[in-house]
Amino acid sequence: MSVTVCWDPEAEQPPARLAAWRSMQAVVAGEKDQWLTLFHPDGVIEDPVGPSMFDEEGKGHHGTDGISAFWDKTIANVERFEFVIRDSHAAGDEVANVGTITTYLPGNYRVDTDGVFVYKVGEDGRIVSMRAFWETERAMATARQVSA
């Protein structure tokens, strides 16, 4: 897993930062079931926020079934992920991570998605919302074929 962080994940951290870190780890490992356990049953994912190719109405993916379907529609189609988090701002029960998610797609394609990734957790530390602010056109402009 390639994750650059500006905090020590072994030190005591705010719950939202820990949840975000665990989410990234599960995605990199391809562990859907583990990832799903990180979310509250009524949780929501907006990735990206607003209408997109993943969510035409822009209302987000709700509950365990919606979040599971989001994995199947997006994460499952990626061969490898790399997360580079350049900064992280925790406040209250939320964290905003600033960074780049690099995805390696079938056919040896690579896409770099710069964004701000905001996680909110409930009292139990599970993710109640994940909102990703990134621009489809900017990400797609980075698409390129890389050597195998």
PAROPA-156278 format. One line per field, with one value per residue (C-alpha): residue number from 1; residue in three letters; x, y, z negated. Coordinates in steps of 0.02 Angstrom, whole numbers. Layout:
% PAROPA-156278
lokol: NUM|...
bami: ala|...
c1: X|...
c2: Y|...
c3: Z|...
//
This chain:
% PAROPA-156278
lokol: 1|2|3|4|5|6|7|8|9|10|11|12|13|14|15|16|17|18|19|20|21|22|23|24|25|26|27|28|29|30|31|32|33|34|35|36|37|38|39|40|41|42|43|44|45|46|47|48|49|50|51|52|53|54|55|56|57|58|59|60|61|62|63|64|65|66|67|68|69|70|71|72|73|74|75|76|77|78|79|80|81|82|83|84|85|86|87|88|89|90|91|92|93|94|95|96|97|98|99|100|101|102|103|104|105|106|107|108|109|110|111|112|113|114|115|116|117|118|119|120|121|122|123|124|125|126|127|128|129|130|131|132|133|134|135|136|137|138|139|140|141|142|143|144|145|146|147|148
bami: met|ser|val|thr|val|cys|trp|asp|pro|glu|ala|glu|gln|pro|pro|ala|arg|leu|ala|ala|trp|arg|ser|met|gln|ala|val|val|ala|gly|glu|lys|asp|gln|trp|leu|thr|leu|phe|his|pro|asp|gly|val|ile|glu|asp|pro|val|gly|pro|ser|met|phe|asp|glu|glu|gly|lys|gly|his|his|gly|thr|asp|gly|ile|ser|ala|phe|trp|asp|lys|thr|ile|ala|asn|val|glu|arg|phe|glu|phe|val|ile|arg|asp|ser|his|ala|ala|gly|asp|glu|val|ala|asn|val|gly|thr|ile|thr|thr|tyr|leu|pro|gly|asn|tyr|arg|val|asp|thr|asp|gly|val|phe|val|tyr|lys|val|gly|glu|asp|gly|arg|ile|val|ser|met|arg|ala|phe|trp|glu|thr|glu|arg|ala|met|ala|thr|ala|arg|gln|val|ser|ala
c1: 0|68|0|93|20|62|7|67|-67|6|-21|-189|-294|-469|-598|-638|-455|-440|-597|-531|-363|-450|-558|-406|-320|-472|-485|-302|-318|-476|-570|-751|-826|-700|-732|-921|-904|-826|-990|-1144|-1295|-1375|-1214|-1198|-1061|-1054|-905|-896|-1017|-1157|-1214|-1083|-1060|-1073|-1229|-1332|-1451|-1312|-1402|-1267|-1262|-1363|-1360|-1264|-1343|-1307|-1129|-1101|-1167|-1049|-902|-960|-983|-820|-690|-709|-661|-492|-341|-239|-256|-127|-176|-63|-136|-41|-137|-274|-383|-483|-619|-757|-821|-754|-592|-549|-406|-320|-232|-224|-299|-211|-308|-237|-369|-379|-277|-133|-219|-181|-289|-241|-385|-344|-474|-534|-608|-720|-769|-893|-911|-1044|-1019|-969|-830|-914|-926|-1094|-1042|-900|-902|-769|-741|-655|-684|-716|-642|-481|-462|-498|-370|-236|-285|-137|-75|74|193|144
c2: 0|169|296|454|535|687|602|449|314|223|372|412|499|571|436|508|505|324|275|359|270|102|134|167|11|-98|-26|-56|-235|-266|-314|-268|-352|-270|-102|-119|-148|25|107|139|42|209|281|372|393|539|504|623|746|787|701|589|432|336|426|509|595|652|592|474|289|252|111|-51|-107|59|65|-116|-75|75|-43|-159|-16|74|-2|-180|-124|-55|-168|-67|89|208|345|495|604|768|846|800|916|837|935|867|704|738|739|817|732|820|709|604|434|343|202|71|8|-140|-114|-35|133|248|392|518|596|749|794|828|676|712|576|595|463|425|397|216|272|203|310|396|493|502|647|657|824|795|841|704|803|840|658|594|716|618|450|371|200|141|-1|-166
c3: 0|47|-76|-120|-275|-378|-539|-631|-610|-761|-877|-954|-823|-808|-766|-594|-542|-600|-505|-347|-367|-392|-239|-131|-197|-158|18|54|-11|91|-68|-29|-182|-299|-215|-233|-421|-436|-384|-490|-422|-376|-305|-140|-11|109|221|305|228|351|510|591|694|530|466|602|480|364|208|145|107|-50|-176|-171|-7|79|14|67|241|248|215|353|476|440|324|389|564|512|515|389|282|211|88|57|-79|-84|-227|-349|-451|-593|-683|-792|-719|-544|-447|-280|-191|-47|76|232|266|406|487|603|722|842|1000|902|879|735|672|537|443|338|209|35|-51|-201|-325|-467|-602|-730|-916|-881|-763|-608|-452|-434|-279|-157|-35|100|186|353|534|661|806|711|662|838|909|815|892|977|1023|923|956|877
//
